[in-house]
Amino acid sequence: MTINEIQEEIIDEFSIFDDWMDKYQLIIDLGNSLAPLDEKYKVPQNLIEGCQSRVWLQADYVDGKVIYTAESDAVIVKGIVSLLVKVLSGHTPDEILENDLFFIERIGLKEHLSPTRSNGLVSMIKQMKLFALVFKNKA
């Protein structure tokens, strides 16, 4: 699936709910289904700066694709990072760098986050794109 197809799938999944409490619950459920990050990756250099809660992001370059794994100590943030991992992981650096993450706006996520969580979301995306750029330049 392409990044845009995955984003459309997420938009469809969220469109089922009108109430934001239900959407938050879906985000929490997605976070709870995220595989735990291996302890060896929970190191200071994998912490994302700019997040109020702790978010670890690991990126590996496998067969020309970036594989992200992540975890957070806050349930909503863990759900948000799981959405980003679902959309971006398993794609080439070029695909990651060239795609606009329109699903965030379309599901209404940005307008329903506190300013600190919004800043954290921007920091997570920036870090994921930075990893993609590093892998692109190494290739």
SULQUIDA-V359077 format. One record per backbone hydrogen bond with DSSP energy under -1.0 kcal/mol. CO is the residue of the C=O (numbers start at 1). NH is the residue of the N-H. E is the energy in kcal/mol with one decimal. If there is no record, write none. Layout:
co=CO nh=NH e=E
co=CO nh=NH e=E
This chain:
co=2 nh=6 e=-2.1
co=3 nh=7 e=-2.3
co=4 nh=8 e=-2.3
co=5 nh=9 e=-2.0
co=6 nh=10 e=-2.1
co=7 nh=11 e=-2.5
co=8 nh=12 e=-2.4
co=9 nh=13 e=-2.3
co=10 nh=14 e=-2.4
co=11 nh=15 e=-1.8
co=14 nh=17 e=-1.4
co=19 nh=23 e=-1.5
co=20 nh=24 e=-2.7
co=21 nh=25 e=-2.0
co=22 nh=26 e=-2.0
co=23 nh=27 e=-2.3
co=24 nh=28 e=-2.7
co=25 nh=29 e=-2.7
co=26 nh=30 e=-2.5
co=27 nh=31 e=-2.2
co=28 nh=32 e=-2.5
co=29 nh=33 e=-1.3
co=31 nh=34 e=-1.1
co=38 nh=41 e=-2.4
co=39 nh=42 e=-1.4
co=41 nh=43 e=-2.1
co=43 nh=46 e=-2.1
co=44 nh=47 e=-1.4
co=46 nh=57 e=-2.4
co=54 nh=73 e=-1.7
co=55 nh=48 e=-2.4
co=56 nh=71 e=-1.8
co=58 nh=69 e=-2.5
co=60 nh=67 e=-3.3
co=62 nh=65 e=-1.8
co=65 nh=62 e=-2.9
co=66 nh=90 e=-3.5
co=67 nh=60 e=-2.3
co=69 nh=58 e=-3.2
co=71 nh=56 e=-2.8
co=74 nh=78 e=-2.7
co=75 nh=79 e=-1.7
co=76 nh=80 e=-2.3
co=77 nh=81 e=-2.9
co=78 nh=82 e=-1.7
co=79 nh=83 e=-1.6
co=80 nh=84 e=-1.9
co=81 nh=85 e=-2.5
co=82 nh=86 e=-2.4
co=83 nh=87 e=-2.1
co=84 nh=88 e=-2.7
co=85 nh=89 e=-2.3
co=88 nh=91 e=-1.0
co=91 nh=66 e=-3.0
co=92 nh=96 e=-2.2
co=93 nh=97 e=-2.7
co=94 nh=98 e=-2.4
co=95 nh=99 e=-1.2
co=100 nh=102 e=-1.9
co=102 nh=106 e=-2.3
co=103 nh=107 e=-2.4
co=104 nh=109 e=-1.4
co=105 nh=108 e=-1.0
co=109 nh=112 e=-1.1
co=110 nh=113 e=-1.1
co=114 nh=118 e=-2.8
co=115 nh=119 e=-2.2
co=116 nh=120 e=-2.0
co=117 nh=121 e=-2.5
co=118 nh=122 e=-2.2
co=119 nh=123 e=-2.3
co=120 nh=124 e=-2.4
co=121 nh=125 e=-2.4
co=122 nh=126 e=-2.5
co=123 nh=127 e=-2.3
co=124 nh=128 e=-2.3
co=125 nh=129 e=-2.5
co=126 nh=130 e=-2.1
co=127 nh=131 e=-2.3
co=128 nh=132 e=-1.9
co=129 nh=133 e=-2.4
co=130 nh=134 e=-2.4
co=131 nh=135 e=-2.6
co=132 nh=136 e=-2.4
co=133 nh=137 e=-2.3
co=134 nh=138 e=-1.4
co=135 nh=139 e=-1.6
